[in-house]
Every structure is written in C-alpha cells, then in structure tokens.
Amino acid sequence: MFGSYARGDAINDCKEDPETGVVSEFYSDIDILIVVDGSNSINQEQWWSSLEVDIKRHPDITSSIHMIRESKHRLADALRHSE
C-alpha cells in the first residue's frame, strides 16, 4: 500500500453547504502496488480482473481501489532511476 492511506493522511469527508444544501464528498482511494515475479503474471488479465472484483465487493472496503502491478525487475529499475 502506498499513497495517503499508507502515510496516514487519507481523507474521508462529507460536507453539506449550509447555504445551498449541496452535499460534497471526497474519499481518498486506496493505492496498492502488487509486485510479481515475472511478466507472465502481469498479463493474466482474467485472474487480475477477478481479484479486483473480489476486493471491490468486500464489505469492509468503501474507498475505490487503485491497483498497480509491476514485475520485480521493472520495479528495481524504476527505483534505481528514482521513479
């Protein structure tokens, strides 16, 4: 996990404008980096889609999920280049 939830500064906010009665909502998304052992694992779209659906259906998860999947080799290269 990375981003606002990992840092501890996620926002889950719902406000009503007292003048207009308009409700505005903002909820931080949950950012998850999934590191896999090879490019074959990254390309198994049916499996990844099923996993994402299962996560989004979980009753304890109310925020949107942003999943990034990378091979361990690509991640190591990105870290070497300060990405």
C-alpha positions, 0 to 999 in steps of 0.5 A: 500500500502506498499513497495517503492511506499508507502515510496516514493522511487519507481523507474521508469527508462529507460536507453539506453547504449550509447555504445551498444544501449541496452535499460534497464528498471526497474519499481518498482511494486506496493505492496498492502496488502488487509486485510479481515475479515475472511478466507472465503474471502481469498479463493474466488479465482474467485472474487480475480482473477477478481479484479486483472484483473480489476486493471491490465487493468486500464489505469492509472496503468503501474507498475505490481501489487503485491497483498497480502491478509491476514485475520485480525487475521493472520495479528495481529499475524504476527505483534505481532511476528514482521513479 
